[in-house]
Amino acid sequence: MTFVRRPLLAGNWKMNGLRAALTEVQRVAAGFAGAPRSRIDLLLCPPATLLAAASAIAAPAGVFLGGQDCHSEPSGAHTGDISAAMLADAGANFVIIGHSERRADHGESDALVRAKALAALAAGLTPIVCVGETRQEREAGRAEDVVGSQIAGSVPPGFAPNRIVLAYEPVWAIGTGLTPTPQDVARMHGFARERLEAALGAGQGPGVRILYGGSVKPSNARELMSVDDVDGALVGGASLRADDFLAIAAAWA
Ligand SMILES: O=C[C@H](O)COP(=O)(O)O
């Protein structure tokens, strides 16, 4: 089977953004509406408090919206948490799951990440499952072991490859200005695709979009996005300003 993987550029605002930041959403939407949008999917993941307002602004321009996390249960007594259905109801199409900041700050295990991905799928959302090694793990030569085991434990089996997105984010590259070499990125993405094949079933690996994340910015986007098996980016800091985010989108122009 031949798969066409449409590039996906996702902006993760993390815990940043008050209502005043909706002007940036407006600028992204205006910039994207005038761009050759057929080349890529564009996604913004603002904090949940801004999701519905951001959706009202950006969805008409063809920009997708996403959450940054969801609970593994569909509803219930979980004070402070957000269900996948709530995200969908507020206009989300995607949800980031298992980001390294949640794995570290909230002790999220692979099993919990998989349960959250399943909850997202059940609500009709596309989970963006995040994996990546720490600096110590890379220096110990364990990067592939760690990423392979995160994929095996976090990616729910039995789904069509276009229902799931994987994000490879080396933890040491997040917010540091450091990036792996294009050769390292190619090696890890190729490896991740092999492991996805094992997780999802024979022939399915080539259908999954694999995003690279970690210090992507306008000046390095074109080089990183041209690497084999890189199907887009998950961008943190450089997604907060519309100009930077749109400049990264221009990597596919
Ligand atoms: O989710 C996004 C990543 O953690 C990358 O963040 P960054 O672009 O600020 O390095």
The ligand as an SDF file (V2000), in Angstrom:
LIG
                    3D

 10  9  0  0  0  0  0  0  0  0999 V2000
    6.1380   20.6050   22.1820 O   0  0  0  0  0  0  0  0  0  0  0  0
    7.1080   21.2410   21.7730 C   0  0  0  0  0  0  0  0  0  0  0  0
    8.4470   20.9050   22.1510 C   0  0  0  0  0  0  0  0  0  0  0  0
    8.5650   20.5970   23.5050 O   0  0  0  0  0  0  0  0  0  0  0  0
    9.5450   21.7750   21.6080 C   0  0  0  0  0  0  0  0  0  0  0  0
    9.6760   22.9610   22.3290 O   0  0  0  0  0  0  0  0  0  0  0  0
   10.7050   24.0720   21.7890 P   0  0  0  0  0  0  0  0  0  0  0  0
   10.3540   24.2870   20.3310 O   0  0  0  0  0  0  0  0  0  0  0  0
   10.4400   25.2790   22.6110 O   0  0  0  0  0  0  0  0  0  0  0  0
   12.0730   23.5100   21.9350 O   0  0  0  0  0  0  0  0  0  0  0  0
  1  2  2  0
  2  3  1  0
  3  4  1  0
  3  5  1  0
  5  6  1  0
  6  7  1  0
  7  8  2  0
  7  9  1  0
  7 10  1  0
M  END
$$$$
